Amino acid sequence: MTGRTDRSDADDERAIVVGGGYAGVTAANRLARHGARPLLVTARPHFVERIRLHRVASADRPHARVPFDALLRPDVELLVATVARVDAADRRIVLDSGAERPFGALVLAVGSGARTVSSGVHCVDDESHAERLAGALRDRPDAVVTVVGPGATGVELACALADSGRRVRLARAARLAADHHGRALAARLTSLGVALLDDDVPPVAAAGDLVVDATGLAIPALAHDSGLPVDDRGRVVVDRSLRVHGVERVYAAGDAILVDGPGTAHLRPACASAIPLGTAVADVIARGRPRDAVPGYAARCLDLGDGHGRVQFVSRTDRLLPFAVGGRLGGIGKEAICRFTLRWMRAGAPSPLPSWPTSRTGALARTTAGA
């Protein structure tokens, strides 16, 4: 077969993780903790802290990169390459170069990434887009910025831009009135001078606004192009053990999955999902038996500018609880969790999955209590 590499028994049994984001790095490190020597294949030569990209866009940080040397355990081999296709039947991945790598087990952790947006519209869903927005802001210091989308990305970006002195409008902000968490965010945005617009984007061509679309993320096409089962959004369909439906020895974790079955509707794209999913999928592979890998949550954490933040506690199924930490104490809690995130990834998330929400809440409580 053209491009076929020589296969050894060791190569055939090796675990390969595709994707160097939160889930992929955690899964690779966790597999190494189990005594494996996994191969991590990623298109970028560095890890990107996506939870910091709003600060890159606002020019508060020069970048959000972390060297893989600082994150990966010694037994994890790194290959910087793009995977073009997965041949599940023959248990191999095919790289853009045409080279092939066999696997004993495969983890697809490709996450979510850059979308195609309308001409003149910006977004912050990956490193290059955040840097492009930062450049546009430098070139147009007097432009008003209209951020579309009142989700976590939109709120954090609006706060960061307002904190940097920009005039900012947040479109679709009426949705924030739906619960006490949203109303607290609206109050903080207003205090920073952000204009809250109930409707969609107003006509901005004449005004010359910069428009940022913060309404969603794109799903990479690798699973679809490889003939794996996907939903109508392109997310690969897995069971509660994170095994791809109907495919032996192929698993998936992170933003680009749909866990089939009841009790999974609460799952959302976030590093709070990706890290425990990466932990769980490695445990399933290493132990060779199914387990319920659906994670729960402890809190929603937001950076609200000028050292302020909000840590909103939630149930395991992401239902709002009547407890939150705001203001500068909330900012300390948010920053502590961001830093703990890298530590959990480096460690391969050593806490077992069922205690993830408890251990996470405990870490936050210790951090805020000592602040």
LOKOL-412718 format. One record per residue (C-alpha): x, y, z. Coordinates in pm, whole numbers, plus 32768, in hexadecimal, padded with zeros to 4 digits. Layout:
BEGIN
XYZ...
# end
This chain:
BEGIN
800080008000809081527F9E8127821680BD811480ED81AA821A80EF82BC82BF7FB7834381F67F3B846982817E97859E81B77DE786A982017F08879481838007869780457F3F86607FF47F4C87D2804E80B7880C7F4B81B2887B7F3582EC87A47E8B842B88127E28852086FF7E09868687787EE1875788607DD18810891D7D4E87E58A7E7CBF86898A487DDB860789707EF886758A537E4485EF8B857DFD84A28ADC7F66847A8A697FF284CA8BC07EF583E68C697F5382C68B8180C083018BDB806282EE8D4C7FD081988D00812381298C7780DC815A8B0381B7821A8A1080AC82D2894780E183A18810803F84F988108000858086B17FAA86F0869A7FB387F58589804A8905866781A789028700811C899288457FEA897B89227EF78AA189177E3E8B088A547CF68B5889AE7C6A8BD98AF57D648CF98AD27D168D5D896A7C2F8E7C89CA7D5C8F178A787E328EE489427D298F93886F7D1C90BA89607E9A90D3895C7EAE908A8AD07F868F588A83807E8F2F896380148DC789287F718C9989CA80768B92897181108A918A59823489BB89DC81DE884B89CA832588058A80828788A98BB1814887D78B9A819A867A8B1E822485608BF1837184CB8B7A82CC838C8AFB81EA844A8A098277846788A9821285A287EC81DA85AC8674818486FD85DB80B5869F84AB7F5586B1841F7E828577840E7DC9856382C37D02842683027CC6830B83F47CB681AC83637BFD8102847F7BE37FB183D37D5C7F9583A67DA9804E84EB7E82815E845D7E8582D484357EEF837B82F07FAA84C483077F9985E3820D80F3857C819B806F8424813A812A837782548069827F83268074821E84937FD280E0851A7F2780DF86697EAC7FEC876D7DBC80EF87F67D65824787707CDD837788257C458489874F7C6785C8881B7C5B86C587017B8487B887C97ADC88DE87257B8189EE865F7B7E8B0A85697A3D8B5A84B07A0B8BFF836379698D5083A778E88E6382C479DE8F55822C7A359066832379B68FA184507AA78F2A855D7AA08E11865B7B808D8B87707B518C1687477CBF8BCF87007E158C6D87237E2D8D0185C77CD48DA085DC7D1E8E3C87307E648ECC86A97DB08F5085757CB3900386507DCA909587257E6B911F85E87D2491B785727CF4925E86C37E5092F586AF7E0B937785517CBB940F85B27CE1949D87127B9F956787017AB7945A8676799493DE8745799B92648776785491A6875B786D904C87F7775A8F5D878D77008E50888876C68E5F8A01776E8D148A4E78B18CEC8B10798F8D5089E978C38E85899778AA8EFC8AFE7A1B8EC98B497A848F768A077998909C8A3F7A2090CA8BA17B8A90B28B2F7B5791AF8A177A9992A28AF57BA5927E8BFF7CA892E18AF87BE894238AAC7B2493B9897979BD94198936790292CF893377A2925788E6772490F989337611907F884975058F8188AC753A8FE88A1673C78FBD8A6974158E4E8AA474DE8EAD8BD9739A8F018C8F73338D938C9473D38D408DE5748A8DD58F0E75E18D7D8E7E75968E388D3B750D8F638DF5764C8F7A8EC277178F748D81763D90848CEA7678915E8E1B77EF91348DFC77E991808C86771F92BA8CC4780F932C8DD2792993178CD1786493ED8BDB780192D28AEE76BF93268A3575D191FF8A46750491CB890A73CD90F3891F73C790A187AE74BE901A86B275D290E886107559924385AA75C092D58458772F9322848477B7935A8326778F94D28334780794E8849B79419424844B7927933F857979FF920F85AF791790E285D079798FAA869078AB8E6D866E78B88DB187BA77928CCB877878328B798744794F8A9386E3799B89C085B079C1884785B47AE987BE84EC7A8E86DB83CA7B7F85BD841C7A7884CE84A77987851483887A9784F4827F7B0483A9831B79A98312830079738304847778148334850177C984A585367698857885877612869484B0771887818542783A869884F278748622865878E684BA867277E883DE8724786B8318884D77D48240895E77F3828C8AD1794B81E78AD279B682DC89BF79DA81C688BE79778230875F7836817C87077871803B864979EB8069862E7AE17F9586F07C03803D87A97BA6819D873A7B3E829588477AFC840988577B00851E895C7ADF8697896B7A01879788C079C786D5877D790285B1880F779785598848776684618964763B838D8905754383388A13747683D38B2C751384B28C307608855D8B45754D86998ADF7612876A8BD9776187368B2B77EC88758A93792B88D789DB7A1E89438AEB7B6988E48B847A96887D8CB37A0B876B8BCF7B4587208B077C3186D38C277B5685D18CD87AF985398B867C6B851A8B317CA784758C817B8783858C557BD983178AF37D3F82C48B597CBE81F78C7E7BCE81378B9E7CE880E28AAC7DE580878BB97CF67FAE8C827C5C7F098B527AF67F1A8BCB79D280098BA3797A810A8CAB7889822B8CC5795F83518C53785B84698C5878E685818D36783386788E13787987E28E6678BB88B58F9A78BE8A1D8F2278B88B108DFF79DD8BFC8E1C79FD8D488D627B048E588D467A498FA48D5E7B67909B8D337C3D91708E1B7C82904C8F037B1090018F317A6E8EB48EEC79488DD68F3D794C8C6F8FB377E78BF48F9977B68AA3904076E189A48F88765F88468FBC7706871B8F19761587468DF3766D88B98DD1753389408E7B756B8A8E8F2675898A8690A075448BB4917F76B58BDE91D177B88CB3911D78F98D6E9162791A8EBB90AF79EC8FF590A57B628FE090DF7B3C8EA291AA7A8F8E09907E7BB08E818FA67CA78DD2908A7BD98C9490797BC08CA18EFE7D388CD88ED77D868BBF8FCC7CAE8ACE8F037D598B388DBE7EAA8AE88E5B7E2F89A28EF27DB9893E8D967F20892A8D187F8888688E4E7E6F876C8E1D7ED7873F8CB28047870F8D0B7FEB86118E137F0385538D2C7DE585B88E137E4584C28F267CF984D68FE07C0783C58F6D7AE484448EA079C584058F947A6584F390907AB785FF8F8C799F86F28FEB79E486C391607B5B86EF91427B2F881D90617A3F88C491527B28887B92737C52891491BF7B868A4C91777B098A6492DB7C6C8A4A93627CE18B54926F7BCF8C4E92BA7BD68C1094307D498C5E94397D318D979365
# end
